[in-house]
Each structure stands twice: as C-alpha cells, then as structure tokens.
C-alpha cells in the first residue's frame, strides 16, 4: 500500500470520530490528519448574507498609501457572528473549540525550540483540491483563532489572486479604494514596500495583506525571486508572527503549486462526502515532497458523539 493510499485511508477512518491530530513517526511523508467538523452554518442561509451589503465605509488612517503607511480597516465582527465564525471574544462555541485544536500543532511546529523551528514554519498555506470546499472559511477562522493567542500575531494573506474571497467574509470596504493594493502590487512595483500594502485591523493582533491587482502573469510573479525575497521578509520580520495564506485550489491553478513550494506548512481542506479520493490522492501526489501537510475534514454533519455541526457555504 502506497503512502498516499495510507493517508487517504486515515482520512476515511476519520469520518466517524471527533477532531483528531496525529503525528506519523514511522513514515514522516504521511501527512497528519486533522478531522474538523467546522462551521455550524446552512449554505442556503449564508449565500445571501455574503452578497454586497450597504454598510458605512470603514475608516482608513491614510488616504494615499506611502512609505510605511499605517492604514487600517474595520473587520465586521457582527458579520462573523452571523456567519457562525470564530470571533475575537473567544466564546466557547463548537467552531471556536475546533480551531483551538487545529491551531495548536501548527503553532508548535512553527516555534518548536527543542527540535528547532521549521524553515518558514510560520508560513502556513490553506488550500483545497477544488473550489467550494471551504478553504477561505478555514483560513479566516484559523487566522482569527491564532490572533487570540497571547504570544503571537497573525498576518492573513489573500493569495487567491484570481478569485480573492477573504474580503467577503470580513466585509471590508468596497472595491475601488486605496485598501485594494496588495500582494501583486508589491511584486509589480519596486517603489512599494510591504508595509504600504499591509492593513491593520480592529483585531489588534491580526493584519491583512490583500491579493491586489490581477495580473496575467501571476504564476511567474509568485515564482519569482521577488516573491521569495518577500516571503523571507514576511517570515523573518517578526519572530512571533504566523502567516496564513488563503491559496487557490491546487488542481485548478499553477499559482497554488508555486506557493506550496515556498511554504513551511500546508493545510488541505477536504469537503465531507464531496471531495473524491482521486482528487485527494492527486493533491497529495503533487505535495509528496512536502513533509508538513495536514488535512482538515470539513463540512461534516455528524460525528460519533451525536453532535450536529451542520453545513456551510464554502
């Protein structure tokens, strides 16, 4: 039985159990499995709520981005509540507890002083095999959960440059404002500093980096030396920071594969009763050189303890 088949088998076994995270010592190439029944939301109820809403524009501390500008946007905490997501008030909801379990091994790997921290271990990519499996939902929840830590800060990067989704969940200011500059703009413009594109939020320990302008050569830009230098700067600028990348789906874009090669840890979101074993095997085959791959089994309706977590829009 191949390593990939064993990994998929472990994922299948997780369908009837509660959250589980395990290290594999005998064969390190087999990814640990995080089985997470996250998000108590019904898709039909959530879809209209993610449509553009008439809300007051958030305040921005700098109208024109300049060198090391400190711009700020307001995350709509009320919308996070409505969508059943993790919120900074740290309520003991089912989803908050699930992401507490998910984040712990990721943090330990990133800052393990006994074994030595992983190279770029604080760069964590959240992806899926195909769209709609909940990767952005998981990335946002994970970032907010880590932001509640006392000893760490978080940078959430919207790296799905073709289809940015993070702003929809956080209900940030409308399109066409100065806060639109992001990752791609920093790579394209030598005059832009990383600090010019980063956005402080009303969650003090959470900073955002948006996708920025779309570009037809996005893959080449993400594979460039400029991107490698930028990632090193992001990883090393603050020793206590974890960086969560909401990545494009791996089976649809080359950008995701390029990003994966530069990440210290990877999370693959697998949709319960929807993602095929073939898709999971193909993604794991593509990531076979990456030792630190985790699986989140997502949108699970029921577990063996009888709890019902429901479903949500991915």
Secondary structure, 3 states (H helix, E strand, C coil): CCHHHHHHHHHHHHHHCCCCCCCCCCCCCCCEEEECCCCCCCHHHHHHHCCCCCCCCCCCCCCCCCCCCCEEECCCHHHHHHCCCCCCCCCCCHHHHHHHHHHHHHHHHHCCCCCCCCCCCCEEEEEECCCCCCHHHHHHHHHHHHHCCCCCEEEEEECCCCCCCHHHHHCCCCCCCHHHCCHHHHHHCCCCCHHHHEEEECCCCEEEECCCCCCCCHHHHHCCHHHHHHHHHHHHHCCCEEEEEECCCCCCCHHHHHHHCCCCEEEEEEECCCCCHHHHHHHHHHCCCCCCEEEEEECCCECCCCCECCCCCC
